[in-house]
Amino acid sequence: MSDAVLTTRRQADGSTVVEVRGSLDAAGVDGVRTALFDTLHQDRPRLMIVDLTYVTFMDSVGISMLVAGHDAARDLGVRFVLRNPSDFVHRQLRITGLTGLFGLSPASLRNDRL
């Protein structure tokens, strides 16, 4: 697959939105992991929203990275949620039982909006 690309923006309310594009797999996850952890530790937002609208593929490495990001955020007192996962990504999270961890409804696809 290919490297993931991301954009990070700080909101006026103190939250941070990280928009990810591409694949979250072994080839594309390292940059996303570094950016998530750097943003969490440097900015300490009250809420980190990871927007997955444009993630086309995610495997177990990508899922593991999101869980690690969630755990790091929790340890810092930051709420960590996922927004707008593609149908494929939502299905992966539902199959692994992780939708609730990330603030997603287990039943709905593409209707998970903040």
HUJO-V815028 format. One record per helix or strand of 3 or more residues. SS is the DSSP state (H for helix, E for strand). FROM is the first residue (numbers start at 1). LEN is the number of residues. If there is no record, write none. Layout:
# HUJO-V815028
SS_FROM_LEN + SS_FROM_LEN
This chain:
# HUJO-V815028
E_5_6 + E_16_9 + H_29_15 + E_47_12 + H_60_16 + E_79_5 + H_87_9
